[in-house]
Amino acid sequence: MIRDKLLGVWVAWTNAVGERVRRDSGAGFVEYAGLMILIAGIFVMIDQLGLDGKISTAIGNAVNDVTGAG
């Protein structure tokens, strides 16, 4: 369920960026392409360093601390 929501947000964001790229020209396209490459690089780095599990655990612990669960 959360995965579907995240996928929906990603698709909506990608469509919005695509629409802006079609309207922009020149430096605008280069800026958007650079931003997408930067974001992809961050995701790859997190995956390669194995930080995804640590980040997930830290967020889960923080939520449990706030809600008093666990």
All heavy atoms as a GROMACS GRO file, in nm:
protein
  516
    1MET      N    1   0.082  -0.118   0.000
    1MET     CA    2   0.000   0.000   0.000
    1MET      C    3   0.087   0.126   0.000
    1MET      O    4   0.066   0.215  -0.080
    1MET     CB    5  -0.091  -0.002   0.122
    1MET     CG    6  -0.190   0.110   0.122
    1MET     SD    7  -0.321   0.078   0.236
    1MET     CE    8  -0.292   0.206   0.352
    2ILE      N    9   0.185   0.132   0.090
    2ILE     CA   10   0.275   0.247   0.093
    2ILE      C   11   0.357   0.251  -0.036
    2ILE      O   12   0.380   0.359  -0.092
    2ILE     CB   13   0.366   0.241   0.217
    2ILE    CG1   14   0.283   0.260   0.342
    2ILE    CG2   15   0.475   0.346   0.210
    2ILE    CD1   16   0.359   0.244   0.471
    3ARG      N   17   0.398   0.133  -0.083
    3ARG     CA   18   0.475   0.128  -0.206
    3ARG      C   19   0.394   0.184  -0.323
    3ARG      O   20   0.448   0.258  -0.406
    3ARG     CB   21   0.515  -0.016  -0.234
    3ARG     CG   22   0.601  -0.032  -0.356
    3ARG     CD   23   0.641  -0.175  -0.375
    3ARG     NE   24   0.719  -0.189  -0.495
    3ARG     CZ   25   0.750  -0.303  -0.549
    3ARG    NH1   26   0.712  -0.414  -0.494
    3ARG    NH2   27   0.821  -0.307  -0.659
    4ASP      N   28   0.264   0.153  -0.328
    4ASP     CA   29   0.179   0.205  -0.435
    4ASP      C   30   0.166   0.357  -0.426
    4ASP      O   31   0.169   0.426  -0.528
    4ASP     CB   32   0.040   0.141  -0.428
    4ASP     CG   33   0.044  -0.008  -0.459
    4ASP    OD1   34   0.138  -0.052  -0.529
    4ASP    OD2   35  -0.047  -0.079  -0.414
    5LYS      N   36   0.155   0.409  -0.304
    5LYS     CA   37   0.146   0.554  -0.287
    5LYS      C   38   0.276   0.621  -0.330
    5LYS      O   39   0.273   0.723  -0.398
    5LYS     CB   40   0.114   0.589  -0.142
    5LYS     CG   41  -0.027   0.557  -0.103
    5LYS     CD   42  -0.055   0.598   0.040
    5LYS     CE   43  -0.196   0.563   0.080
    5LYS     NZ   44  -0.226   0.600   0.218
    6LEU      N   45   0.389   0.563  -0.290
    6LEU     CA   46   0.518   0.620  -0.329
    6LEU      C   47   0.537   0.614  -0.480
    6LEU      O   48   0.587   0.710  -0.540
    6LEU     CB   49   0.632   0.546  -0.260
    6LEU     CG   50   0.647   0.573  -0.110
    6LEU    CD1   51   0.757   0.484  -0.052
    6LEU    CD2   52   0.677   0.718  -0.085
    7LEU      N   53   0.494   0.504  -0.539
    7LEU     CA   54   0.503   0.493  -0.685
    7LEU      C   55   0.416   0.598  -0.752
    7LEU      O   56   0.456   0.660  -0.850
    7LEU     CB   57   0.463   0.352  -0.730
    7LEU     CG   58   0.474   0.324  -0.879
    7LEU    CD1   59   0.617   0.342  -0.927
    7LEU    CD2   60   0.425   0.184  -0.909
    8GLY      N   61   0.296   0.621  -0.697
    8GLY     CA   62   0.208   0.723  -0.751
    8GLY      C   63   0.268   0.862  -0.742
    8GLY      O   64   0.259   0.942  -0.836
    9VAL      N   65   0.332   0.892  -0.629
    9VAL     CA   66   0.397   1.022  -0.613
    9VAL      C   67   0.512   1.036  -0.711
    9VAL      O   68   0.531   1.141  -0.773
    9VAL     CB   69   0.447   1.039  -0.467
    9VAL    CG1   70   0.537   1.160  -0.454
    9VAL    CG2   71   0.329   1.049  -0.372
   10TRP      N   72   0.591   0.928  -0.727
   10TRP     CA   73   0.704   0.931  -0.821
   10TRP      C   74   0.655   0.956  -0.963
   10TRP      O   75   0.712   1.037  -1.036
   10TRP     CB   76   0.782   0.801  -0.812
   10TRP     CG   77   0.893   0.794  -0.913
   10TRP    CD1   78   0.893   0.725  -1.029
   10TRP    CD2   79   1.018   0.863  -0.910
   10TRP    NE1   80   1.010   0.745  -1.097
   10TRP    CE2   81   1.089   0.830  -1.026
   10TRP    CE3   82   1.077   0.950  -0.820
   10TRP    CZ2   83   1.215   0.880  -1.053
   10TRP    CZ3   84   1.203   0.999  -0.848
   10TRP    CH2   85   1.268   0.963  -0.963
   11VAL      N   86   0.548   0.887  -1.003
   11VAL     CA   87   0.494   0.904  -1.138
   11VAL      C   88   0.444   1.046  -1.157
   11VAL      O   89   0.470   1.109  -1.260
   11VAL     CB   90   0.384   0.800  -1.166
   11VAL    CG1   91   0.308   0.831  -1.293
   11VAL    CG2   92   0.443   0.660  -1.173
   12ALA      N   93   0.372   1.098  -1.058
   12ALA     CA   94   0.321   1.235  -1.069
   12ALA      C   95   0.435   1.335  -1.079
   12ALA      O   96   0.430   1.429  -1.160
   12ALA     CB   97   0.232   1.267  -0.948
   13TRP      N   98   0.541   1.317  -0.998
   13TRP     CA   99   0.655   1.408  -1.001
   13TRP      C  100   0.727   1.399  -1.135
   13TRP      O  101   0.764   1.501  -1.193
   13TRP     CB  102   0.751   1.374  -0.887
   13TRP     CG  103   0.868   1.467  -0.881
   13TRP    CD1  104   0.871   1.593  -0.831
   13TRP    CD2  105   1.000   1.441  -0.930
   13TRP    NE1  106   0.996   1.645  -0.844
   13TRP    CE2  107   1.078   1.555  -0.905
   13TRP    CE3  108   1.059   1.331  -0.992
   13TRP    CZ2  109   1.211   1.563  -0.939
   13TRP    CZ3  110   1.193   1.340  -1.026
   13TRP    CH2  111   1.267   1.454  -1.000
   14THR      N  112   0.745   1.277  -1.184
   14THR     CA  113   0.812   1.259  -1.312
   14THR      C  114   0.732   1.324  -1.424
   14THR      O  115   0.789   1.389  -1.513
   14THR     CB  116   0.831   1.109  -1.342
   14THR    OG1  117   0.904   1.051  -1.234
   14THR    CG2  118   0.907   1.088  -1.471
   15ASN      N  119   0.600   1.309  -1.422
   15ASN     CA  120   0.516   1.374  -1.523
   15ASN      C  121   0.526   1.525  -1.514
   15ASN      O  122   0.532   1.594  -1.615
   15ASN     CB  123   0.371   1.329  -1.509
   15ASN     CG  124   0.350   1.187  -1.555
   15ASN    OD1  125   0.428   1.133  -1.632
   15ASN    ND2  126   0.246   1.125  -1.505
   16ALA      N  127   0.528   1.579  -1.392
   16ALA     CA  128   0.539   1.724  -1.374
   16ALA      C  129   0.673   1.775  -1.427
   16ALA      O  130   0.679   1.877  -1.495
   16ALA     CB  131   0.522   1.760  -1.227
   17VAL      N  132   0.780   1.702  -1.395
   17VAL     CA  133   0.912   1.742  -1.445
   17VAL      C  134   0.916   1.733  -1.597
   17VAL      O  135   0.967   1.822  -1.664
   17VAL     CB  136   1.023   1.656  -1.381
   17VAL    CG1  137   1.156   1.677  -1.452
   17VAL    CG2  138   1.036   1.688  -1.234
   18GLY      N  139   0.859   1.626  -1.652
   18GLY     CA  140   0.855   1.610  -1.797
   18GLY      C  141   0.781   1.724  -1.865
   18GLY      O  142   0.824   1.773  -1.970
   19GLU      N  143   0.671   1.765  -1.804
   19GLU     CA  144   0.593   1.877  -1.860
   19GLU      C  145   0.674   2.006  -1.857
   19GLU      O  146   0.676   2.083  -1.952
   19GLU     CB  147   0.463   1.894  -1.782
   19GLU     CG  148   0.375   2.005  -1.833
   19GLU     CD  149   0.327   1.983  -1.975
   19GLU    OE1  150   0.308   1.867  -2.014
   19GLU    OE2  151   0.310   2.083  -2.047
   20ARG      N  152   0.746   2.030  -1.748
   20ARG     CA  153   0.828   2.150  -1.739
   20ARG      C  154   0.944   2.146  -1.838
   20ARG      O  155   0.981   2.248  -1.896
   20ARG     CB  156   0.881   2.169  -1.598
   20ARG     CG  157   0.769   2.201  -1.500
   20ARG     CD  158   0.824   2.244  -1.371
   20ARG     NE  159   0.823   2.391  -1.373
   20ARG     CZ  160   0.851   2.465  -1.270
   20ARG    NH1  161   0.885   2.409  -1.157
   20ARG    NH2  162   0.846   2.595  -1.277
   21VAL      N  163   1.001   2.027  -1.858
   21VAL     CA  164   1.111   2.014  -1.953
   21VAL      C  165   1.061   2.046  -2.094
   21VAL      O  166   1.130   2.112  -2.171
   21VAL     CB  167   1.173   1.872  -1.946
   21VAL    CG1  168   1.264   1.847  -2.064
   21VAL    CG2  169   1.249   1.856  -1.816
   22ARG      N  170   0.941   2.001  -2.126
   22ARG     CA  171   0.886   2.030  -2.259
   22ARG      C  172   0.863   2.179  -2.278
   22ARG      O  173   0.876   2.232  -2.388
   22ARG     CB  174   0.757   1.953  -2.281
   22ARG     CG  175   0.780   1.807  -2.312
   22ARG     CD  176   0.651   1.737  -2.353
   22ARG     NE  177   0.562   1.715  -2.241
   22ARG     CZ  178   0.569   1.612  -2.157
   22ARG    NH1  179   0.665   1.523  -2.171
   22ARG    NH2  180   0.483   1.600  -2.058
   23ARG      N  181   0.828   2.250  -2.170
   23ARG     CA  182   0.805   2.394  -2.180
   23ARG      C  183   0.934   2.474  -2.176
   23ARG      O  184   0.944   2.579  -2.236
   23ARG     CB  185   0.714   2.441  -2.067
   23ARG     CG  186   0.570   2.403  -2.090
   23ARG     CD  187   0.482   2.463  -1.985
   23ARG     NE  188   0.495   2.380  -1.864
   23ARG     CZ  189   0.471   2.424  -1.742
   23ARG    NH1  190   0.437   2.547  -1.721
   23ARG    NH2  191   0.484   2.342  -1.640
   24ASP      N  192   1.033   2.424  -2.103
   24ASP     CA  193   1.161   2.495  -2.092
   24ASP      C  194   1.252   2.455  -2.208
   24ASP      O  195   1.232   2.354  -2.272
   24ASP     CB  196   1.231   2.462  -1.960
   24ASP     CG  197   1.160   2.523  -1.840
   24ASP    OD1  198   1.080   2.615  -1.862
   24ASP    OD2  199   1.185   2.477  -1.728
   25SER      N  200   1.353   2.534  -2.229
   25SER     CA  201   1.451   2.498  -2.331
   25SER      C  202   1.589   2.542  -2.284
   25SER      O  203   1.602   2.616  -2.188
   25SER     CB  204   1.417   2.568  -2.463
   25SER     OG  205   1.423   2.708  -2.447
   26GLY      N  206   1.689   2.494  -2.352
   26GLY     CA  207   1.826   2.537  -2.321
   26GLY      C  208   1.872   2.492  -2.184
   26GLY      O  209   1.873   2.375  -2.152
   27ALA      N  210   1.910   2.589  -2.101
   27ALA     CA  211   1.965   2.559  -1.970
   27ALA      C  212   1.864   2.488  -1.881
   27ALA      O  213   1.901   2.408  -1.796
   27ALA     CB  214   2.011   2.687  -1.901
   28GLY      N  215   1.734   2.513  -1.898
   28GLY     CA  216   1.632   2.447  -1.817
   28GLY      C  217   1.640   2.297  -1.830
   28GLY      O  218   1.635   2.224  -1.731
   29PHE      N  219   1.653   2.247  -1.952
   29PHE     CA  220   1.661   2.103  -1.974
   29PHE      C  221   1.787   2.046  -1.908
   29PHE      O  222   1.781   1.942  -1.844
   29PHE     CB  223   1.662   2.071  -2.124
   29PHE     CG  224   1.682   1.926  -2.152
   29PHE    CD1  225   1.578   1.837  -2.136
   29PHE    CD2  226   1.805   1.877  -2.192
   29PHE    CE1  227   1.595   1.702  -2.160
   29PHE    CE2  228   1.824   1.743  -2.216
   29PHE     CZ  229   1.718   1.654  -2.200
   30VAL      N  230   1.898   2.115  -1.922
   30VAL     CA  231   2.024   2.069  -1.862
   30VAL      C  232   2.011   2.065  -1.711
   30VAL      O  233   2.058   1.971  -1.646
   30VAL     CB  234   2.141   2.160  -1.906
   30VAL    CG1  235   2.268   2.125  -1.833
   30VAL    CG2  236   2.162   2.151  -2.057
   31GLU      N  237   1.947   2.164  -1.653
   31GLU     CA  238   1.929   2.168  -1.509
   31GLU      C  239   1.843   2.051  -1.460
   31GLU      O  240   1.875   1.987  -1.360
   31GLU     CB  241   1.866   2.300  -1.466
   31GLU     CG  242   1.960   2.418  -1.485
   31GLU     CD  243   1.890   2.551  -1.474
   31GLU    OE1  244   1.767   2.553  -1.454
   31GLU    OE2  245   1.959   2.653  -1.486
   32TYR      N  246   1.733   2.024  -1.529
   32TYR     CA  247   1.646   1.912  -1.489
   32TYR      C  248   1.718   1.778  -1.507
   32TYR      O  249   1.706   1.690  -1.422
   32TYR     CB  250   1.515   1.912  -1.567
   32TYR     CG  251   1.422   2.021  -1.524
   32TYR    CD1  252   1.378   2.119  -1.614
   32TYR    CD2  253   1.375   2.028  -1.393
   32TYR    CE1  254   1.293   2.219  -1.574
   32TYR    CE2  255   1.289   2.128  -1.353
   32TYR     CZ  256   1.247   2.223  -1.444
   32TYR     OH  257   1.163   2.322  -1.404
   33ALA      N  258   1.790   1.764  -1.614
   33ALA     CA  259   1.863   1.639  -1.637
   33ALA      C  260   1.970   1.620  -1.528
   33ALA      O  261   1.986   1.510  -1.474
   33ALA     CB  262   1.928   1.640  -1.776
   34GLY      N  263   2.039   1.727  -1.494
   34GLY     CA  264   2.140   1.719  -1.388
   34GLY      C  265   2.079   1.684  -1.254
   34GLY      O  266   2.134   1.605  -1.178
   35LEU      N  267   1.963   1.741  -1.225
   35LEU     CA  268   1.894   1.711  -1.100
   35LEU      C  269   1.853   1.564  -1.094
   35LEU      O  270   1.871   1.498  -0.993
   35LEU     CB  271   1.771   1.801  -1.085
   35LEU     CG  272   1.690   1.784  -0.958
   35LEU    CD1  273   1.774   1.815  -0.836
   35LEU    CD2  274   1.567   1.872  -0.962
   36MET      N  275   1.801   1.511  -1.203
   36MET     CA  276   1.760   1.371  -1.205
   36MET      C  277   1.882   1.278  -1.192
   36MET      O  278   1.875   1.176  -1.124
   36MET     CB  279   1.679   1.341  -1.331
   36MET     CG  280   1.545   1.413  -1.330
   36MET     SD  281   1.438   1.369  -1.464
   36MET     CE  282   1.367   1.222  -1.396
   37ILE      N  283   1.993   1.314  -1.254
   37ILE     CA  284   2.115   1.234  -1.240
   37ILE      C  285   2.166   1.239  -1.096
   37ILE      O  286   2.208   1.136  -1.040
   37ILE     CB  287   2.223   1.284  -1.339
   37ILE    CG1  288   2.182   1.248  -1.482
   37ILE    CG2  289   2.359   1.226  -1.305
   37ILE    CD1  290   2.267   1.313  -1.588
   38LEU      N  291   2.159   1.355  -1.034
   38LEU     CA  292   2.201   1.369  -0.895
   38LEU      C  293   2.115   1.284  -0.802
   38LEU      O  294   2.166   1.211  -0.716
   38LEU     CB  295   2.194   1.516  -0.852
   38LEU     CG  296   2.231   1.546  -0.708
   38LEU    CD1  297   2.378   1.514  -0.684
   38LEU    CD2  298   2.201   1.690  -0.675
   39ILE      N  299   1.984   1.287  -0.820
   39ILE     CA  300   1.893   1.208  -0.738
   39ILE      C  301   1.919   1.059  -0.758
   39ILE      O  302   1.924   0.982  -0.662
   39ILE     CB  303   1.747   1.244  -0.768
   39ILE    CG1  304   1.718   1.386  -0.718
   39ILE    CG2  305   1.651   1.144  -0.705
   39ILE    CD1  306   1.586   1.443  -0.764
   40ALA      N  307   1.938   1.017  -0.883
   40ALA     CA  308   1.968   0.877  -0.911
   40ALA      C  309   2.099   0.836  -0.845
   40ALA      O  310   2.109   0.726  -0.790
   40ALA     CB  311   1.973   0.853  -1.062
   41GLY      N  312   2.198   0.923  -0.848
   41GLY     CA  313   2.326   0.894  -0.785
   41GLY      C  314   2.313   0.875  -0.634
   41GLY      O  315   2.376   0.787  -0.575
   42ILE      N  316   2.228   0.958  -0.572
   42ILE     CA  317   2.206   0.944  -0.428
   42ILE      C  318   2.140   0.810  -0.397
   42ILE      O  319   2.180   0.741  -0.303
   42ILE     CB  320   2.121   1.062  -0.375
   42ILE    CG1  321   2.204   1.192  -0.382
   42ILE    CG2  322   2.072   1.036  -0.233
   42ILE    CD1  323   2.123   1.317  -0.357
   43PHE      N  324   2.041   0.771  -0.476
   43PHE     CA  325   1.976   0.642  -0.454
   43PHE      C  326   2.073   0.526  -0.472
   43PHE      O  327   2.074   0.431  -0.394
   43PHE     CB  328   1.855   0.623  -0.547
   43PHE     CG  329   1.732   0.695  -0.500
   43PHE    CD1  330   1.674   0.793  -0.578
   43PHE    CD2  331   1.674   0.663  -0.379
   43PHE    CE1  332   1.560   0.859  -0.535
   43PHE    CE2  333   1.560   0.727  -0.335
   43PHE     CZ  334   1.503   0.826  -0.413
   44VAL      N  335   2.158   0.534  -0.572
   44VAL     CA  336   2.257   0.428  -0.596
   44VAL      C  337   2.356   0.422  -0.480
   44VAL      O  338   2.390   0.313  -0.432
   44VAL     CB  339   2.330   0.450  -0.730
   44VAL    CG1  340   2.450   0.359  -0.743
   44VAL    CG2  341   2.234   0.426  -0.846
   45MET      N  342   2.401   0.537  -0.433
   45MET     CA  343   2.496   0.541  -0.322
   45MET      C  344   2.434   0.480  -0.195
   45MET      O  345   2.498   0.401  -0.126
   45MET     CB  346   2.538   0.685  -0.293
   45MET     CG  347   2.640   0.696  -0.181
   45MET     SD  348   2.683   0.866  -0.141
   45MET     CE  349   2.531   0.925  -0.071
   46ILE      N  350   2.310   0.515  -0.166
   46ILE     CA  351   2.242   0.459  -0.049
   46ILE      C  352   2.231   0.308  -0.062
   46ILE      O  353   2.256   0.235   0.034
   46ILE     CB  354   2.103   0.524  -0.031
   46ILE    CG1  355   2.119   0.667   0.018
   46ILE    CG2  356   2.016   0.444   0.066
   46ILE    CD1  357   1.990   0.747   0.020
   47ASP      N  358   2.198   0.261  -0.180
   47ASP     CA  359   2.185   0.116  -0.202
   47ASP      C  360   2.319   0.046  -0.191
   47ASP      O  361   2.331  -0.057  -0.126
   47ASP     CB  362   2.122   0.090  -0.339
   47ASP     CG  363   2.095  -0.057  -0.361
   47ASP    OD1  364   2.032  -0.119  -0.273
   47ASP    OD2  365   2.138  -0.110  -0.466
   48GLN      N  366   2.422   0.100  -0.253
   48GLN     CA  367   2.554   0.036  -0.252
   48GLN      C  368   2.618   0.034  -0.114
   48GLN      O  369   2.690  -0.059  -0.080
   48GLN     CB  370   2.648   0.106  -0.351
   48GLN     CG  371   2.609   0.088  -0.496
   48GLN     CD  372   2.615  -0.057  -0.538
   48GLN    OE1  373   2.709  -0.129  -0.507
   48GLN    NE2  374   2.513  -0.102  -0.610
   49LEU      N  375   2.593   0.136  -0.034
   49LEU     CA  376   2.650   0.142   0.100
   49LEU      C  377   2.567   0.063   0.202
   49LEU      O  378   2.607   0.051   0.317
   49LEU     CB  379   2.664   0.287   0.146
   49LEU     CG  380   2.766   0.372   0.071
   49LEU    CD1  381   2.761   0.516   0.118
   49LEU    CD2  382   2.906   0.315   0.088
   50GLY      N  383   2.454   0.013   0.158
   50GLY     CA  384   2.368  -0.064   0.248
   50GLY      C  385   2.300   0.022   0.353
   50GLY      O  386   2.266  -0.027   0.461
   51LEU      N  387   2.281   0.148   0.323
   51LEU     CA  388   2.220   0.238   0.419
   51LEU      C  389   2.068   0.230   0.420
   51LEU      O  390   2.005   0.281   0.512
   51LEU     CB  391   2.261   0.383   0.389
   51LEU     CG  392   2.409   0.415   0.402
   51LEU    CD1  393   2.435   0.560   0.361
   51LEU    CD2  394   2.457   0.390   0.543
   52ASP      N  395   2.010   0.164   0.319
   52ASP     CA  396   1.865   0.159   0.312
   52ASP      C  397   1.804   0.092   0.434
   52ASP      O  398   1.705   0.139   0.490
   52ASP     CB  399   1.818   0.093   0.183
   52ASP     CG  400   1.884  -0.040   0.155
   52ASP    OD1  401   1.986  -0.071   0.219
   52ASP    OD2  402   1.834  -0.114   0.068
   53GLY      N  403   1.863  -0.017   0.480
   53GLY     CA  404   1.814  -0.085   0.599
   53GLY      C  405   1.833  -0.003   0.725
   53GLY      O  406   1.746   0.002   0.812
   54LYS      N  407   1.946   0.065   0.735
   54LYS     CA  408   1.974   0.149   0.852
   54LYS      C  409   1.878   0.267   0.858
   54LYS      O  410   1.829   0.304   0.965
   54LYS     CB  411   2.118   0.198   0.850
   54LYS     CG  412   2.220   0.086   0.871
   54LYS     CD  413   2.361   0.138   0.866
   54LYS     CE  414   2.460   0.025   0.882
   54LYS     NZ  415   2.598   0.069   0.874
   55ILE      N  416   1.854   0.329   0.742
   55ILE     CA  417   1.762   0.443   0.737
   55ILE      C  418   1.621   0.397   0.773
   55ILE      O  419   1.552   0.462   0.851
   55ILE     CB  420   1.766   0.509   0.597
   55ILE    CG1  421   1.901   0.576   0.575
   55ILE    CG2  422   1.653   0.610   0.582
   55ILE    CD1  423   1.924   0.623   0.433
   56SER      N  424   1.580   0.284   0.718
   56SER     CA  425   1.446   0.231   0.747
   56SER      C  426   1.431   0.200   0.895
   56SER      O  427   1.329   0.232   0.956
   56SER     CB  428   1.422   0.106   0.663
   56SER     OG  429   1.299   0.048   0.694
   57THR      N  430   1.532   0.138   0.954
   57THR     CA  431   1.528   0.105   1.096
   57THR      C  432   1.523   0.232   1.181
   57THR      O  433   1.446   0.240   1.277
   57THR     CB  434   1.650   0.020   1.134
   57THR    OG1  435   1.650  -0.099   1.056
   57THR    CG2  436   1.649  -0.015   1.282
   58ALA      N  437   1.602   0.332   1.146
   58ALA     CA  438   1.605   0.457   1.222
   58ALA      C  439   1.470   0.528   1.217
   58ALA      O  440   1.421   0.579   1.318
   58ALA     CB  441   1.715   0.548   1.170
   59ILE      N  442   1.409   0.531   1.099
   59ILE     CA  443   1.278   0.595   1.085
   59ILE      C  444   1.174   0.517   1.165
   59ILE      O  445   1.091   0.576   1.234
   59ILE     CB  446   1.238   0.606   0.936
   59ILE    CG1  447   1.329   0.708   0.867
   59ILE    CG2  448   1.092   0.647   0.923
   59ILE    CD1  449   1.310   0.714   0.717
   60GLY      N  450   1.178   0.384   1.156
   60GLY     CA  451   1.085   0.301   1.232
   60GLY      C  452   1.100   0.322   1.382
   60GLY      O  453   1.000   0.332   1.454
   61ASN      N  454   1.223   0.330   1.431
   61ASN     CA  455   1.247   0.354   1.573
   61ASN      C  456   1.196   0.491   1.615
   61ASN      O  457   1.138   0.506   1.723
   61ASN     CB  458   1.396   0.341   1.606
   61ASN     CG  459   1.445   0.199   1.595
   61ASN    OD1  460   1.367   0.104   1.601
   61ASN    ND2  461   1.576   0.183   1.580
   62ALA      N  462   1.217   0.591   1.531
   62ALA     CA  463   1.169   0.726   1.563
   62ALA      C  464   1.017   0.729   1.570
   62ALA      O  465   0.958   0.790   1.660
   62ALA     CB  466   1.220   0.826   1.461
   63VAL      N  467   0.952   0.662   1.476
   63VAL     CA  468   0.805   0.657   1.477
   63VAL      C  469   0.756   0.584   1.602
   63VAL      O  470   0.660   0.627   1.667
   63VAL     CB  471   0.752   0.590   1.348
   63VAL    CG1  472   0.602   0.560   1.359
   63VAL    CG2  473   0.780   0.677   1.227
   64ASN      N  474   0.822   0.475   1.636
   64ASN     CA  475   0.784   0.400   1.757
   64ASN      C  476   0.803   0.485   1.883
   64ASN      O  477   0.722   0.477   1.976
   64ASN     CB  478   0.863   0.270   1.768
   64ASN     CG  479   0.819   0.167   1.667
   64ASN    OD1  480   0.706   0.172   1.619
   64ASN    ND2  481   0.905   0.074   1.637
   65ASP      N  482   0.908   0.564   1.887
   65ASP     CA  483   0.932   0.651   2.002
   65ASP      C  484   0.821   0.756   2.016
   65ASP      O  485   0.776   0.786   2.126
   65ASP     CB  486   1.068   0.721   1.991
   65ASP     CG  487   1.185   0.626   2.013
   65ASP    OD1  488   1.162   0.515   2.063
   65ASP    OD2  489   1.298   0.666   1.977
   66VAL      N  490   0.779   0.811   1.902
   66VAL     CA  491   0.676   0.915   1.905
   66VAL      C  492   0.540   0.856   1.941
   66VAL      O  493   0.465   0.912   2.020
   66VAL     CB  494   0.670   0.988   1.768
   66VAL    CG1  495   0.548   1.079   1.759
   66VAL    CG2  496   0.797   1.068   1.746
   67THR      N  497   0.508   0.740   1.882
   67THR     CA  498   0.375   0.680   1.904
   67THR      C  499   0.369   0.596   2.030
   67THR      O  500   0.261   0.559   2.075
   67THR     CB  501   0.334   0.594   1.784
   67THR    OG1  502   0.428   0.487   1.768
   67THR    CG2  503   0.324   0.676   1.658
   68GLY      N  504   0.484   0.562   2.087
   68GLY     CA  505   0.488   0.479   2.206
   68GLY      C  506   0.468   0.332   2.179
   68GLY      O  507   0.445   0.254   2.271
   69ALA      N  508   0.476   0.293   2.052
   69ALA     CA  509   0.459   0.152   2.016
   69ALA      C  510   0.593   0.079   2.031
   69ALA      O  511   0.699   0.138   2.039
   69ALA     CB  512   0.410   0.141   1.871
   70GLY      N  513   0.585  -0.052   2.029
   70GLY     CA  514   0.705  -0.134   2.025
   70GLY      C  515   0.768  -0.149   2.157
   70GLY      O  516   0.869  -0.187   2.189
   0.00000   0.00000   0.00000
